[in-house]
Amino acid sequence: LLTQFDPIIKQSYPYAVLIQNIHQNKVFGKGKVFPEMNTLKNFDGQPYQTDFSKNKYTLIDFWFGTCKPCLITFPKLKELYNKYHSKGFEIQAIAAEQTKYVDQTKQVIEKYELPWLNALDEYRTFSNANKITSFPTSYLVDHKGKIIQKDISLEELEKFLTINLK
């Protein structure tokens, strides 16, 4: 169907957004298994290993150190993490940064005292390859890595956890 679009439309911004949304739904649609993140590293330089099976639910949160909307979410995320972590909730924060900003990002993690798993998507390799271009972007997944919801609001997340992690 996309091949039938006029060439002028194919050069437009709305067409590019449409293509991006189609790709996002193919890879990150509800019920899809979240893709391997084998290009990520821990902040000590070691390969980052993802294991969703240890928790009932995991929020995968893509952010970067100077993203104001990202930083604003941290206090509420910490509150939810502290309340539900022992009941099976985990957060995996993926900092999409260039190497030159890694030290600043470490300082942000320390400043906000982020207790969850933190990984580095250096040069946004994973983010760019998977067309994650707005930040923050989050995915709530189950213990099998199946995507439950993308960009869940903090209010919706709290309701979800309250119902599902009694």
Secondary structure, DSSP 8 states (H G I E B T S, - for coil): -GGGS-HHHHTSHHHHHHHHHHHHHHHHSTTSB----TT-EETTS-B----GGGSSEEEEEEE-TT-HHHHHHHHHHHHHHHHHGGGTEEEEEEEEE-GGGHHHHHHHHHHTT--SEEEEEETTHHHHHTT--SSSEEEEEETT-BEEEES--HHHHHHHHHHH--
